Amino acid sequence: MGFLIDWFLDFWDNMPGGKISRACFSVVTLVVILSMPLGVYWSFTPAAFDPIAEAKADAQERGLESTTGYTTVFTLYRLVDTLLHKPGGYISNDVTPPGLWLDNISNWEYGVLVQSRDLARAMRKDFSRSQSQSVEYLALTVAEPQLNFDANSWLIPSSESQYKEGLDALLSYQLALASTEETEAQFFARADNLNNWLGDVQTRLGSLSQRLSASVGQKRLNTDLAGDAEAEQSTVVASETEIKTAWLEIDDVFFEARGSAWALLHILKAIEHDFGGVLDKKNARVSLRQIIRELEATQDTVWSPMILNGGGFGLFANHSLVMANYISRANASIIDLRELLSRG
């Protein structure tokens, strides 16, 4: 230790550039030291909330009645608002420390953002429209594209500014739903609407499950054409391929899945409230609750200081495979739920 101190003092005294170099070195060192604890604080993911209770309290505070769809729209607003106003704010587009280094929370944000975008699209395309020939609600034609703005834009316009515009439009739709004078704003809680959105959720979770499972590498047979002898695809691919997530991307996929599951479990709780009648008629409420139960398990505390991804039955734990297990089970339950909803 004494040798290192002597070396540093000698380096400090003989640093090229004299006082200016020492000043710059001191500033950089100070920034790094201060950024470390701040980065740890910003990396904590937000706690879960009760969408039903908070939506009810929000409606009461505004002197409104929580009508059909109010809870789901409020939940979407709350998710995006959390991205913008959690500790550190929206971090994915940061170009300065410590946000620049925080890839875990950035991937968590992306997972939440993807689920929020899918729900915003479903509101514009299905939930707010009575039939395919009906007119889109104006506020949702603003909210949906704004939430789909580039997630990494930091200059002009910034991601935050576009998402805030989307939130403003979403809020106007939310308030219009509870207004007795605004009859054009509607939220149709029908089985076919819910089934369409669940189809998007199913493909998202299926993709996440495959990417998580690829943490250990696996050989997969080509099932792209699903055994259809008459089916065709653009280019010929190998009948068997080995899929493996790059080592530096394993924790990125893990936290994206964790963020996606966090957002989805809140949305599904709101869906259970607004689609309660439909779910009861289809005897599907318990199936939805089982999906929520699986997704809640994805939010358990990770006690390891880093995401471990040992071999499938190796010496070290594989957090990605544990996450893939919960995601896959939730996805299987969604398939069962969609079958219940499609029955007459």
Buried (B, 14 or more C-beta within 10 A) or exposed (E): EEEEEEEEEEEEEEBEEEEEEEEEBEEEEEEEEEBEEBBEEBBEBBEEBEBBEBBBEBBEEEEBEBBBBBBBBBBBBBBBBBBBEBEBEBBBBBEEBBBBBBBBBBBBBBBBBBBBBBBBBBBBBBBBBEEEEEEEBBBBEBBBBBBBBEBEBBEEEBBBEBBBBBBBBBBBBBBBBBEEEBEEBBBBBBBEBBBBBBBBBBEBBBBBBBBBBBBBEEEEEEEEEEEEEEEEEEEEEEEEEEEEBEEEBBBBBBBBBBBBBBBBBBBBBBBBBBBBEBBEEBEBBEBBBBBBBBBBBBBEEBEEEEBBBBEEEEEEBBBBBBBBBBBBBBBBBBEEBBEBBEEE
